[in-house]
Amino acid sequence: MKSIFQCGRFALPLTRPLVMGVLNITPDSFSDGGLYPDVDAAIARALKLKEEGADLLDIGGESTRPGAAEVTVEEELRRVLPILKALDGVGIPLSVDTRKPAVMAAAIEQGVDMINDVSGFATTAAQQIVAQASCGLCIMHMRGEPSTMQSLAHYSDVVREVKQALSERLDQLLARGVSAARICVDPGFGFGKNVHHNYILLRHLDSLLSLEQPILVGLSRKSMIGIVTNRSVEARVSGSVAAALGAVARGARILRVHDVAATRDALAVWDAIEHGVKE
Ligand code: HH2
């Protein structure tokens, strides 16, 4: 297993699980949509996530919740670029959560450290753009588009099929000359999967370890947590932390979360159990 995730300006050690704080600059994200209407509010939130112990920040300008409508390149850039510029010197790796090659190109030009693509660099254009850069990449598994993906949630063996799809995309990027040290993989919880698929994937997350890339998971506050706890989005913190630890136990190395402080606390206790208390 790799010990470093090469992420633009940063070489992140994978000796402990990393926490990626979510910052959505959107009116309609399922959890934090509309909370940061201007650049100042978004920057304040980013600094708070860093203070709580985030290792990376993932900045999104388009909601990808089931049924979400696509926004234009111009609108996505209008939302994301000022935040990237303002946070440039803050000393934390900045990721942009985007599916659009034009947004990737502009973010790379601005110096972004990572591109997190929920469609997993599906197009030649996206692959060519990131191949020429040095940012970290997250290949996430999804079926179809956010507007249609839940109608495509049919698998005969969800673990095998998701792994196969990630493996193919990984091979395509490696064939374009992307260094393996820049890539992490994500099964894409909730993206073209029903609640049963999500829990089967989580239970068998360690099956993805043989891809030999760090595993990133995004479980935070999702409906798979709400369904088993019967909680509203804001009240899913405990359930999300439990899911995060379940993922770490099965090999996850990067946790994409809304609740950074709670996740860091849980990881600190987890680490003390596994490795003893550090004086
Ligand atoms: N989930 C969401 C967005 N981006 N990226 C990765 N790699 N993995 C995920 O599971 C993932 C993701 C959805 O969560 P959120 O950003 O909170 O909501 P929305 O898409 O509504 O903005």
py3Dmol code that shows the C-alpha trace and the ligand (Angstrom):
import py3Dmol

protein = """\
ATOM      1  CA  MET A   1       0.000   0.000   0.000  1.00  0.00           C
ATOM      2  CA  LYS A   2       1.233   3.505  -0.810  1.00  0.00           C
ATOM      3  CA  SER A   3       2.533   5.629   2.052  1.00  0.00           C
ATOM      4  CA  ILE A   4       2.174   9.027   0.343  1.00  0.00           C
ATOM      5  CA  PHE A   5      -0.673  10.677  -1.576  1.00  0.00           C
ATOM      6  CA  GLN A   6       0.877  13.197  -3.960  1.00  0.00           C
ATOM      7  CA  CYS A   7      -1.494  16.106  -4.005  1.00  0.00           C
ATOM      8  CA  GLY A   8      -0.205  19.124  -5.946  1.00  0.00           C
ATOM      9  CA  ARG A   9       1.979  21.193  -3.591  1.00  0.00           C
ATOM     10  CA  PHE A  10       1.584  18.584  -0.814  1.00  0.00           C
ATOM     11  CA  ALA A  11       2.855  15.042  -0.229  1.00  0.00           C
ATOM     12  CA  LEU A  12       0.331  13.738   2.287  1.00  0.00           C
ATOM     13  CA  PRO A  13       1.454  10.859   4.512  1.00  0.00           C
ATOM     14  CA  LEU A  14      -1.056   8.022   4.638  1.00  0.00           C
ATOM     15  CA  THR A  15       0.197   6.678   7.953  1.00  0.00           C
ATOM     16  CA  ARG A  16      -3.097   7.775   9.565  1.00  0.00           C
ATOM     17  CA  PRO A  17      -6.544   8.357   8.009  1.00  0.00           C
ATOM     18  CA  LEU A  18      -6.891  11.851   6.523  1.00  0.00           C
ATOM     19  CA  VAL A  19      -9.971  14.013   6.946  1.00  0.00           C
ATOM     20  CA  MET A  20     -11.264  15.985   3.968  1.00  0.00           C
ATOM     21  CA  GLY A  21     -13.656  18.765   5.012  1.00  0.00           C
ATOM     22  CA  VAL A  22     -16.573  19.508   2.667  1.00  0.00           C
ATOM     23  CA  LEU A  23     -17.304  23.083   1.607  1.00  0.00           C
ATOM     24  CA  ASN A  24     -20.164  23.399  -0.856  1.00  0.00           C
ATOM     25  CA  ILE A  25     -20.647  26.815  -2.450  1.00  0.00           C
ATOM     26  CA  THR A  26     -24.047  25.890  -3.837  1.00  0.00           C
ATOM     27  CA  PRO A  27     -27.622  26.929  -3.114  1.00  0.00           C
ATOM     28  CA  ASP A  28     -28.843  23.321  -3.209  1.00  0.00           C
ATOM     29  CA  SER A  29     -26.361  20.797  -1.744  1.00  0.00           C
ATOM     30  CA  PHE A  30     -28.234  18.262   0.359  1.00  0.00           C
ATOM     31  CA  SER A  31     -26.420  19.077   3.612  1.00  0.00           C
ATOM     32  CA  ASP A  32     -24.758  22.501   3.482  1.00  0.00           C
ATOM     33  CA  GLY A  33     -26.511  24.090   0.477  1.00  0.00           C
ATOM     34  CA  GLY A  34     -27.068  27.843   0.817  1.00  0.00           C
ATOM     35  CA  LEU A  35     -25.058  28.165   4.044  1.00  0.00           C
ATOM     36  CA  TYR A  36     -22.213  30.193   2.522  1.00  0.00           C
ATOM     37  CA  PRO A  37     -23.857  32.764   0.251  1.00  0.00           C
ATOM     38  CA  ASP A  38     -20.812  35.011  -0.093  1.00  0.00           C
ATOM     39  CA  VAL A  39     -17.038  34.604  -0.282  1.00  0.00           C
ATOM     40  CA  ASP A  40     -16.479  35.845   3.290  1.00  0.00           C
ATOM     41  CA  ALA A  41     -18.869  33.264   4.763  1.00  0.00           C
ATOM     42  CA  ALA A  42     -17.229  30.503   2.725  1.00  0.00           C
ATOM     43  CA  ILE A  43     -13.729  31.541   3.768  1.00  0.00           C
ATOM     44  CA  ALA A  44     -14.779  31.660   7.431  1.00  0.00           C
ATOM     45  CA  ARG A  45     -16.167  28.132   7.102  1.00  0.00           C
ATOM     46  CA  ALA A  46     -12.991  26.900   5.387  1.00  0.00           C
ATOM     47  CA  LEU A  47     -10.822  28.308   8.188  1.00  0.00           C
ATOM     48  CA  LYS A  48     -13.098  26.709  10.789  1.00  0.00           C
ATOM     49  CA  LEU A  49     -12.763  23.310   9.071  1.00  0.00           C
ATOM     50  CA  LYS A  50      -8.987  23.705   9.061  1.00  0.00           C
ATOM     51  CA  GLU A  51      -8.995  24.669  12.750  1.00  0.00           C
ATOM     52  CA  GLU A  52     -11.090  21.575  13.540  1.00  0.00           C
ATOM     53  CA  GLY A  53      -8.361  19.451  11.987  1.00  0.00           C
ATOM     54  CA  ALA A  54      -9.186  19.016   8.310  1.00  0.00           C
ATOM     55  CA  ASP A  55      -6.222  17.687   6.297  1.00  0.00           C
ATOM     56  CA  LEU A  56      -7.738  18.793   2.982  1.00  0.00           C
ATOM     57  CA  LEU A  57     -10.684  20.916   1.853  1.00  0.00           C
ATOM     58  CA  ASP A  58     -13.035  19.817  -0.922  1.00  0.00           C
ATOM     59  CA  ILE A  59     -14.725  22.792  -2.565  1.00  0.00           C
ATOM     60  CA  GLY A  60     -17.826  22.112  -4.635  1.00  0.00           C
ATOM     61  CA  GLY A  61     -19.730  24.482  -6.926  1.00  0.00           C
ATOM     62  CA  GLU A  62     -22.375  22.048  -8.168  1.00  0.00           C
ATOM     63  CA  SER A  63     -24.613  19.734  -6.173  1.00  0.00           C
ATOM     64  CA  THR A  64     -24.495  16.097  -7.295  1.00  0.00           C
ATOM     65  CA  ARG A  65     -27.274  14.856  -5.026  1.00  0.00           C
ATOM     66  CA  PRO A  66     -29.733  12.490  -6.761  1.00  0.00           C
ATOM     67  CA  GLY A  67     -31.860  14.466  -9.212  1.00  0.00           C
ATOM     68  CA  ALA A  68     -29.678  17.610  -9.057  1.00  0.00           C
ATOM     69  CA  ALA A  69     -29.657  19.829 -12.138  1.00  0.00           C
ATOM     70  CA  GLU A  70     -26.364  20.651 -13.851  1.00  0.00           C
ATOM     71  CA  VAL A  71     -24.997  24.202 -13.575  1.00  0.00           C
ATOM     72  CA  THR A  72     -23.064  25.980 -16.341  1.00  0.00           C
ATOM     73  CA  VAL A  73     -19.248  26.144 -16.412  1.00  0.00           C
ATOM     74  CA  GLU A  74     -19.448  29.933 -15.924  1.00  0.00           C
ATOM     75  CA  GLU A  75     -21.642  29.621 -12.836  1.00  0.00           C
ATOM     76  CA  GLU A  76     -19.518  26.869 -11.308  1.00  0.00           C
ATOM     77  CA  LEU A  77     -16.358  28.929 -11.837  1.00  0.00           C
ATOM     78  CA  ARG A  78     -18.050  32.030 -10.433  1.00  0.00           C
ATOM     79  CA  ARG A  79     -18.732  30.063  -7.259  1.00  0.00           C
ATOM     80  CA  VAL A  80     -15.427  28.206  -6.881  1.00  0.00           C
ATOM     81  CA  LEU A  81     -12.562  30.363  -8.223  1.00  0.00           C
ATOM     82  CA  PRO A  82     -12.805  33.244  -5.691  1.00  0.00           C
ATOM     83  CA  ILE A  83     -12.651  30.701  -2.857  1.00  0.00           C
ATOM     84  CA  LEU A  84      -9.621  28.971  -4.366  1.00  0.00           C
ATOM     85  CA  LYS A  85      -7.861  32.329  -4.768  1.00  0.00           C
ATOM     86  CA  ALA A  86      -8.700  33.456  -1.230  1.00  0.00           C
ATOM     87  CA  LEU A  87      -7.527  30.183   0.354  1.00  0.00           C
ATOM     88  CA  ASP A  88      -4.383  29.827  -1.733  1.00  0.00           C
ATOM     89  CA  GLY A  89      -1.944  30.752   1.045  1.00  0.00           C
ATOM     90  CA  VAL A  90      -3.744  29.079   3.935  1.00  0.00           C
ATOM     91  CA  GLY A  91      -1.458  26.053   3.911  1.00  0.00           C
ATOM     92  CA  ILE A  92      -3.996  23.285   3.416  1.00  0.00           C
ATOM     93  CA  PRO A  93      -4.443  21.201   0.247  1.00  0.00           C
ATOM     94  CA  LEU A  94      -7.393  22.457  -1.781  1.00  0.00           C
ATOM     95  CA  SER A  95      -9.516  20.046  -3.790  1.00  0.00           C
ATOM     96  CA  VAL A  96     -12.219  20.990  -6.285  1.00  0.00           C
ATOM     97  CA  ASP A  97     -15.205  18.687  -6.636  1.00  0.00           C
ATOM     98  CA  THR A  98     -16.126  18.952 -10.319  1.00  0.00           C
ATOM     99  CA  ARG A  99     -17.153  16.845 -13.319  1.00  0.00           C
ATOM    100  CA  LYS A 100     -16.383  19.505 -15.925  1.00  0.00           C
ATOM    101  CA  PRO A 101     -13.099  19.545 -17.867  1.00  0.00           C
ATOM    102  CA  ALA A 102     -13.267  23.344 -18.268  1.00  0.00           C
ATOM    103  CA  VAL A 103     -13.621  23.801 -14.511  1.00  0.00           C
ATOM    104  CA  MET A 104     -10.752  21.348 -13.925  1.00  0.00           C
ATOM    105  CA  ALA A 105      -8.536  23.344 -16.319  1.00  0.00           C
ATOM    106  CA  ALA A 106      -9.330  26.670 -14.652  1.00  0.00           C
ATOM    107  CA  ALA A 107      -8.817  25.235 -11.159  1.00  0.00           C
ATOM    108  CA  ILE A 108      -5.465  23.721 -12.190  1.00  0.00           C
ATOM    109  CA  GLU A 109      -4.455  27.077 -13.660  1.00  0.00           C
ATOM    110  CA  GLN A 110      -5.312  28.615 -10.281  1.00  0.00           C
ATOM    111  CA  GLY A 111      -3.040  26.039  -8.554  1.00  0.00           C
ATOM    112  CA  VAL A 112      -5.562  23.594  -7.088  1.00  0.00           C
ATOM    113  CA  ASP A 113      -3.981  20.600  -5.311  1.00  0.00           C
ATOM    114  CA  MET A 114      -6.588  17.961  -6.134  1.00  0.00           C
ATOM    115  CA  ILE A 115      -9.486  17.283  -8.479  1.00  0.00           C
ATOM    116  CA  ASN A 116     -12.295  15.163  -7.098  1.00  0.00           C
ATOM    117  CA  ASP A 117     -14.454  14.000 -10.016  1.00  0.00           C
ATOM    118  CA  VAL A 118     -17.628  12.112  -9.100  1.00  0.00           C
ATOM    119  CA  SER A 119     -17.789  10.847 -12.693  1.00  0.00           C
ATOM    120  CA  GLY A 120     -14.238   9.471 -12.337  1.00  0.00           C
ATOM    121  CA  PHE A 121     -12.578  11.298 -15.275  1.00  0.00           C
ATOM    122  CA  ALA A 122     -14.943   9.653 -17.712  1.00  0.00           C
ATOM    123  CA  THR A 123     -14.118  11.808 -20.742  1.00  0.00           C
ATOM    124  CA  THR A 124     -10.991  12.019 -22.865  1.00  0.00           C
ATOM    125  CA  ALA A 125     -10.965  15.797 -22.284  1.00  0.00           C
ATOM    126  CA  ALA A 126     -10.902  15.374 -18.492  1.00  0.00           C
ATOM    127  CA  GLN A 127      -8.192  12.716 -18.676  1.00  0.00           C
ATOM    128  CA  GLN A 128      -6.001  14.825 -20.975  1.00  0.00           C
ATOM    129  CA  ILE A 129      -6.285  17.899 -18.754  1.00  0.00           C
ATOM    130  CA  VAL A 130      -5.365  16.133 -15.516  1.00  0.00           C
ATOM    131  CA  ALA A 131      -2.596  14.110 -17.175  1.00  0.00           C
ATOM    132  CA  GLN A 132      -0.702  17.355 -17.813  1.00  0.00           C
ATOM    133  CA  ALA A 133      -1.023  18.552 -14.208  1.00  0.00           C
ATOM    134  CA  SER A 134       0.453  17.461 -10.877  1.00  0.00           C
ATOM    135  CA  CYS A 135      -2.659  17.587  -8.679  1.00  0.00           C
ATOM    136  CA  GLY A 136      -4.052  14.623  -6.776  1.00  0.00           C
ATOM    137  CA  LEU A 137      -7.033  12.871  -8.348  1.00  0.00           C
ATOM    138  CA  CYS A 138     -10.014  11.063  -6.904  1.00  0.00           C
ATOM    139  CA  ILE A 139     -11.607   8.550  -9.261  1.00  0.00           C
ATOM    140  CA  MET A 140     -15.128   8.043  -7.962  1.00  0.00           C
ATOM    141  CA  HIS A 141     -17.544   5.415  -9.239  1.00  0.00           C
ATOM    142  CA  MET A 142     -20.911   6.601 -10.492  1.00  0.00           C
ATOM    143  CA  ARG A 143     -23.438   5.348 -12.992  1.00  0.00           C
ATOM    144  CA  GLY A 144     -25.007   7.824 -15.430  1.00  0.00           C
ATOM    145  CA  GLU A 145     -25.613  11.392 -14.259  1.00  0.00           C
ATOM    146  CA  PRO A 146     -26.899  12.702 -10.909  1.00  0.00           C
ATOM    147  CA  SER A 147     -30.229  13.362 -12.655  1.00  0.00           C
ATOM    148  CA  THR A 148     -30.571   9.714 -13.773  1.00  0.00           C
ATOM    149  CA  MET A 149     -28.210   7.664 -11.616  1.00  0.00           C
ATOM    150  CA  GLN A 150     -30.729   6.141  -9.225  1.00  0.00           C
ATOM    151  CA  SER A 151     -32.568   4.476 -12.136  1.00  0.00           C
ATOM    152  CA  LEU A 152     -29.275   2.684 -12.954  1.00  0.00           C
ATOM    153  CA  ALA A 153     -28.848   1.074  -9.518  1.00  0.00           C
ATOM    154  CA  HIS A 154     -28.902  -2.519 -10.799  1.00  0.00           C
ATOM    155  CA  TYR A 155     -25.996  -4.868 -10.143  1.00  0.00           C
ATOM    156  CA  SER A 156     -25.567  -8.624  -9.987  1.00  0.00           C
ATOM    157  CA  ASP A 157     -22.428  -8.202  -7.831  1.00  0.00           C
ATOM    158  CA  VAL A 158     -22.041  -4.576  -6.786  1.00  0.00           C
ATOM    159  CA  VAL A 159     -18.576  -4.991  -5.228  1.00  0.00           C
ATOM    160  CA  ARG A 160     -17.099  -6.752  -8.242  1.00  0.00           C
ATOM    161  CA  GLU A 161     -18.704  -4.356 -10.755  1.00  0.00           C
ATOM    162  CA  VAL A 162     -17.649  -1.180  -8.900  1.00  0.00           C
ATOM    163  CA  LYS A 163     -14.117  -2.490  -8.481  1.00  0.00           C
ATOM    164  CA  GLN A 164     -13.911  -3.454 -12.158  1.00  0.00           C
ATOM    165  CA  ALA A 165     -15.076   0.007 -13.267  1.00  0.00           C
ATOM    166  CA  LEU A 166     -12.577   1.764 -10.956  1.00  0.00           C
ATOM    167  CA  SER A 167      -9.807  -0.507 -12.161  1.00  0.00           C
ATOM    168  CA  GLU A 168     -10.523   0.306 -15.821  1.00  0.00           C
ATOM    169  CA  ARG A 169     -10.509   4.060 -15.160  1.00  0.00           C
ATOM    170  CA  LEU A 170      -7.311   3.740 -13.140  1.00  0.00           C
ATOM    171  CA  ASP A 171      -5.644   1.906 -16.036  1.00  0.00           C
ATOM    172  CA  GLN A 172      -6.737   4.631 -18.460  1.00  0.00           C
ATOM    173  CA  LEU A 173      -5.155   7.363 -16.332  1.00  0.00           C
ATOM    174  CA  LEU A 174      -1.965   5.376 -15.790  1.00  0.00           C
ATOM    175  CA  ALA A 175      -1.764   4.765 -19.544  1.00  0.00           C
ATOM    176  CA  ARG A 176      -1.871   8.549 -20.046  1.00  0.00           C
ATOM    177  CA  GLY A 177       1.198   8.854 -17.846  1.00  0.00           C
ATOM    178  CA  VAL A 178      -0.455   9.897 -14.572  1.00  0.00           C
ATOM    179  CA  SER A 179       1.672   8.786 -11.623  1.00  0.00           C
ATOM    180  CA  ALA A 180      -0.058   6.217  -9.372  1.00  0.00           C
ATOM    181  CA  ALA A 181       1.021   8.300  -6.360  1.00  0.00           C
ATOM    182  CA  ARG A 182      -1.482  11.002  -7.433  1.00  0.00           C
ATOM    183  CA  ILE A 183      -4.561   8.767  -7.527  1.00  0.00           C
ATOM    184  CA  CYS A 184      -7.109   7.659  -4.948  1.00  0.00           C
ATOM    185  CA  VAL A 185     -10.301   5.664  -5.579  1.00  0.00           C
ATOM    186  CA  ASP A 186     -13.808   5.974  -4.157  1.00  0.00           C
ATOM    187  CA  PRO A 187     -16.759   3.536  -4.540  1.00  0.00           C
ATOM    188  CA  GLY A 188     -19.182   6.489  -4.661  1.00  0.00           C
ATOM    189  CA  PHE A 189     -21.692   5.804  -1.914  1.00  0.00           C
ATOM    190  CA  GLY A 190     -25.178   6.804  -3.055  1.00  0.00           C
ATOM    191  CA  PHE A 191     -24.196   7.440  -6.670  1.00  0.00           C
ATOM    192  CA  GLY A 192     -26.281   4.982  -8.680  1.00  0.00           C
ATOM    193  CA  LYS A 193     -26.606   2.635  -5.688  1.00  0.00           C
ATOM    194  CA  ASN A 194     -29.481   1.873  -3.347  1.00  0.00           C
ATOM    195  CA  VAL A 195     -29.137   1.570   0.417  1.00  0.00           C
ATOM    196  CA  HIS A 196     -28.443  -2.189   0.211  1.00  0.00           C
ATOM    197  CA  HIS A 197     -25.713  -1.673  -2.384  1.00  0.00           C
ATOM    198  CA  ASN A 198     -24.163   1.043  -0.188  1.00  0.00           C
ATOM    199  CA  TYR A 199     -23.914  -1.190   2.877  1.00  0.00           C
ATOM    200  CA  ILE A 200     -22.634  -4.171   0.894  1.00  0.00           C
ATOM    201  CA  LEU A 201     -19.937  -1.902  -0.565  1.00  0.00           C
ATOM    202  CA  LEU A 202     -19.046  -0.576   2.870  1.00  0.00           C
ATOM    203  CA  ARG A 203     -18.909  -4.059   4.409  1.00  0.00           C
ATOM    204  CA  HIS A 204     -16.607  -5.233   1.610  1.00  0.00           C
ATOM    205  CA  LEU A 205     -14.620  -2.010   1.207  1.00  0.00           C
ATOM    206  CA  ASP A 206     -11.398  -3.966   1.773  1.00  0.00           C
ATOM    207  CA  SER A 207     -12.007  -5.653  -1.601  1.00  0.00           C
ATOM    208  CA  LEU A 208     -10.814  -2.382  -3.167  1.00  0.00           C
ATOM    209  CA  LEU A 209      -7.447  -2.585  -1.401  1.00  0.00           C
ATOM    210  CA  SER A 210      -6.087  -4.822  -4.154  1.00  0.00           C
ATOM    211  CA  LEU A 211      -6.297  -1.825  -6.534  1.00  0.00           C
ATOM    212  CA  GLU A 212      -3.318  -0.610  -4.478  1.00  0.00           C
ATOM    213  CA  GLN A 213      -4.515   2.998  -4.322  1.00  0.00           C
ATOM    214  CA  PRO A 214      -5.663   4.922  -1.236  1.00  0.00           C
ATOM    215  CA  ILE A 215      -9.416   4.569  -0.685  1.00  0.00           C
ATOM    216  CA  LEU A 216     -11.481   7.735  -0.162  1.00  0.00           C
ATOM    217  CA  VAL A 217     -15.046   7.466   1.163  1.00  0.00           C
ATOM    218  CA  GLY A 218     -17.889   9.972   1.271  1.00  0.00           C
ATOM    219  CA  LEU A 219     -20.499   8.688   3.707  1.00  0.00           C
ATOM    220  CA  SER A 220     -21.130  11.858   5.672  1.00  0.00           C
ATOM    221  CA  ARG A 221     -24.808  12.593   6.423  1.00  0.00           C
ATOM    222  CA  LYS A 222     -25.975  10.614   3.390  1.00  0.00           C
ATOM    223  CA  SER A 223     -29.384   8.973   3.107  1.00  0.00           C
ATOM    224  CA  MET A 224     -27.813   5.570   3.862  1.00  0.00           C
ATOM    225  CA  ILE A 225     -27.161   6.983   7.361  1.00  0.00           C
ATOM    226  CA  GLY A 226     -30.603   8.600   7.578  1.00  0.00           C
ATOM    227  CA  ILE A 227     -32.404   5.402   6.594  1.00  0.00           C
ATOM    228  CA  VAL A 228     -30.919   3.268   9.367  1.00  0.00           C
ATOM    229  CA  THR A 229     -30.971   5.982  12.083  1.00  0.00           C
ATOM    230  CA  ASN A 230     -34.234   7.652  11.026  1.00  0.00           C
ATOM    231  CA  ARG A 231     -32.548  11.054  11.469  1.00  0.00           C
ATOM    232  CA  SER A 232     -32.723  14.314   9.515  1.00  0.00           C
ATOM    233  CA  VAL A 233     -29.613  15.443   7.611  1.00  0.00           C
ATOM    234  CA  GLU A 234     -28.330  17.675  10.466  1.00  0.00           C
ATOM    235  CA  ALA A 235     -28.799  14.896  13.061  1.00  0.00           C
ATOM    236  CA  ARG A 236     -26.708  12.277  11.243  1.00  0.00           C
ATOM    237  CA  VAL A 237     -23.339  13.116  12.809  1.00  0.00           C
ATOM    238  CA  SER A 238     -23.077  10.072  15.115  1.00  0.00           C
ATOM    239  CA  GLY A 239     -24.231   7.706  12.390  1.00  0.00           C
ATOM    240  CA  SER A 240     -21.768   9.258   9.950  1.00  0.00           C
ATOM    241  CA  VAL A 241     -18.887   8.882  12.399  1.00  0.00           C
ATOM    242  CA  ALA A 242     -19.785   5.212  12.934  1.00  0.00           C
ATOM    243  CA  ALA A 243     -19.772   4.673   9.176  1.00  0.00           C
ATOM    244  CA  ALA A 244     -16.430   6.475   8.863  1.00  0.00           C
ATOM    245  CA  LEU A 245     -14.835   4.208  11.476  1.00  0.00           C
ATOM    246  CA  GLY A 246     -16.322   1.147   9.779  1.00  0.00           C
ATOM    247  CA  ALA A 247     -14.662   2.330   6.582  1.00  0.00           C
ATOM    248  CA  VAL A 248     -11.311   2.953   8.307  1.00  0.00           C
ATOM    249  CA  ALA A 249     -11.445  -0.558   9.776  1.00  0.00           C
ATOM    250  CA  ARG A 250     -11.742  -1.848   6.199  1.00  0.00           C
ATOM    251  CA  GLY A 251      -8.883   0.217   4.824  1.00  0.00           C
ATOM    252  CA  ALA A 252     -10.237   3.692   3.977  1.00  0.00           C
ATOM    253  CA  ARG A 253      -7.499   6.329   4.141  1.00  0.00           C
ATOM    254  CA  ILE A 254      -9.336   9.568   3.300  1.00  0.00           C
ATOM    255  CA  LEU A 255     -12.696  10.478   4.873  1.00  0.00           C
ATOM    256  CA  ARG A 256     -14.760  13.161   3.110  1.00  0.00           C
ATOM    257  CA  VAL A 257     -16.907  14.663   5.874  1.00  0.00           C
ATOM    258  CA  HIS A 258     -19.015  17.655   6.864  1.00  0.00           C
ATOM    259  CA  ASP A 259     -18.310  17.180  10.612  1.00  0.00           C
ATOM    260  CA  VAL A 260     -14.541  17.442  10.884  1.00  0.00           C
ATOM    261  CA  ALA A 261     -14.204  17.876  14.680  1.00  0.00           C
ATOM    262  CA  ALA A 262     -16.419  14.879  15.493  1.00  0.00           C
ATOM    263  CA  THR A 263     -14.585  12.716  12.969  1.00  0.00           C
ATOM    264  CA  ARG A 264     -11.169  13.738  14.291  1.00  0.00           C
ATOM    265  CA  ASP A 265     -12.239  12.913  17.864  1.00  0.00           C
ATOM    266  CA  ALA A 266     -13.434   9.466  16.802  1.00  0.00           C
ATOM    267  CA  LEU A 267     -10.186   8.861  14.898  1.00  0.00           C
ATOM    268  CA  ALA A 268      -8.105   9.918  17.922  1.00  0.00           C
ATOM    269  CA  VAL A 269      -9.872   7.340  20.106  1.00  0.00           C
ATOM    270  CA  TRP A 270      -9.608   4.753  17.348  1.00  0.00           C
ATOM    271  CA  ASP A 271      -5.882   5.409  17.068  1.00  0.00           C
ATOM    272  CA  ALA A 272      -5.405   5.060  20.846  1.00  0.00           C
ATOM    273  CA  ILE A 273      -7.175   1.683  20.737  1.00  0.00           C
ATOM    274  CA  GLU A 274      -5.096   0.472  17.806  1.00  0.00           C
ATOM    275  CA  HIS A 275      -1.693   1.977  18.636  1.00  0.00           C
ATOM    276  CA  GLY A 276      -1.781   3.114  22.273  1.00  0.00           C
ATOM    277  CA  VAL A 277      -1.898   6.604  23.797  1.00  0.00           C
ATOM    278  CA  LYS A 278       0.735   9.083  22.652  1.00  0.00           C
ATOM    279  CA  GLU A 279       2.211  11.080  25.569  1.00  0.00           C
TER     280      GLU A 279
END
"""
ligand_1 = """\
22
HH2
N -20.325 12.758 -2.342
C -20.836 13.963 -2.661
C -20.094 14.873 -3.421
N -18.835 14.578 -3.826
N -17.018 13.091 -3.886
C -16.477 11.909 -3.578
N -15.228 11.612 -3.966
N -17.174 10.969 -2.851
C -18.443 11.187 -2.427
O -19.044 10.287 -1.795
C -19.057 12.447 -2.742
C -18.302 13.392 -3.493
C -22.214 14.328 -2.207
O -22.165 15.008 -0.983
P -22.245 16.604 -0.815
O -21.123 17.288 -1.524
O -22.332 16.907 0.634
O -23.628 17.008 -1.446
P -24.031 17.662 -2.829
O -23.599 16.763 -3.934
O -25.532 17.786 -2.736
O -23.359 19.004 -2.946
"""
view = py3Dmol.view(width=600, height=400)
view.addModel(protein, "pdb")
view.setStyle({"model": 0}, {"cartoon": {"style": "trace"}})
view.addModel(ligand_1, "xyz")
view.setStyle({"model": 1}, {"stick": {}})
view.zoomTo()
view.show()
